[in-house]
Amino acid sequence: MSVVDLRSDTVTAPTPAMRAALASAEVGDDVFGDDPTVNRLEALAAEMMGKEAALFVPSGTMGNLAAVLAHCGRGDEVILGDQCHTFNYEAGGIAALGGVHPMPVRTTPDGRLPLEAIEAAIRTDNVHFPTTRLICLENTHNRCGGAVLDEPYTRAVGELAKRHGLKLHLDGARIFNAAASLGVPASRLAAPADSVTFCLSKALCAPVGSVLCGEQPYIGRARRIRKQLGGGMRQAGVLAAAGIVALETMVDRLPEDHRRARALAQGLGTIPGILVEDAAPPSNMVYIRLAPDTPLDEAGLQQALASQRIKIGPVGPRRIRFVLHYWVDDEGVERTVQAIRLAMVA
Ligand code: TLP
């Protein structure tokens, strides 16, 4: 029986085509700018995001950190969502390493920061205050059920930022999922942002890596910051080669994961005691809650499923996230629904 791993799309092992590409990748020292495969990946990524330049980084966390540090100086402030990844899951890096002060704004369940709330969070010019420099958005929104930010909303935030002389960064770890969900090119969703990070190592299946995209001088500053963070990699072409395969072959299949997320949500919705947060999830994530009167809690369910070789990820008390990806097929979805149905009556 194969393992069905729904804990995250970060668990995705490389595809056979990626393994072949990385084994034969042409490489050089990327800190010297000599790695042709990294250069090719960066050019492709910039083109797909509609930006001038790109920087290959080891992780989404480093991509967001370098992005924020290239926009802000010490004591500057960034407006971001209280549910966003940078605020919750990046070990406080922007503050710890960059001296950048976060100004969290309440996130609505659809992953948005209300425009009025952003505007109200912008500091006036007063010696007591930090200087507002940057706004961050996340698309798709991880903690908000994989919510998708559409083009008009992102454009409205971009216009607001411009009006106030601020920059806009987009954590687009799963921007291709957002694009697939809306049926628009990712570059349209990135257009209002000054910078965007996206991940190769999540739904696109590459083993390692993310890319930060923006205008040339900005990416130049980010390149120096990546070096300061210890992220200057040498023959990184072996990783970039898998990233190129990811961009060339894995983007168009994302609607399959979204279809399976909806199937999983629908199946789980028929099980007594399971409260599906969104019966028609917008991208590749399904969030459920266990009803208060069910004997199994999230750890109990996780344990029951582990014995069936199904891995799930609790994200809070009685709350569980399931993430669909390349390595989970229809049979895996069915097996999961059946196993949970049995565990809930056991
Ligand atoms: N998210 C991971 C965990 O850290 C929670 C996951 O399993 O979903 N931005 C967003 C929106 C993310 O979801 C993640 C990873 C990152 C950035 C960071 O990427 P990595 O893990 O490459 O540093």
Residues whose N, C-alpha, C, O or C-beta is under 5 A from the ligand:
A	BS01	TLP	R7 S8 T10 S59 G60 T61 H85 Y89 T140 N142 D171 A173
